[in-house]
Amino acid sequence: MARHALKLAVWPAVISLAVTILRFASERAGLPGSVTFWMGITWVAVLTGIYYGFKLVGEGRPYLLLGLTMIFLGWLSRIPAVILWWITKTYGLGTHYDVFGSWTEALSLQLLLGPLEHLAFGIPGLLILALKRRRTPATT
């Protein structure tokens, strides 16, 4: 199950990486926060949860699979954020990635709380999954 969840998380993680790079570049280019806010991995997580809420209906143990996928996505998408934190902090680039004061803060908040946050962002997907499974007749 874990291997399947990790496989499901790969493409959303690639999209998250692209969004992270785009946001970093946009912040460095001086775009206002009202614009760069919309370029966030949070939105990727919400959309991923919704997508898999529809897609995993026929899977065995779909709720666990969706939860694991969201946690793996959290780790995979937060690793680039930690790297950008280090680059931004080291070179004083002044992006939103430099909000952490230390490695301990960056790692604990990004790699421990980040996946839990992604799990929470998967709740719309869990609701969709529950509704779809409720409406899907059991096969015998």
Secondary structure, DSSP 8 states (H G I E B T S, - for coil): -HHHHHHHHHHHHHHHHHHHHHHHHHHHTT--HHHHTTS-HHHHHHHHHHHHHHHTTTSSSHHHHHHHHHHHHHHHHHHHHHHHHHHHHHHT---GGGG-SSHHHHHHIIIIIHHHHHHHHTHHHHHHHHHHHHHS----
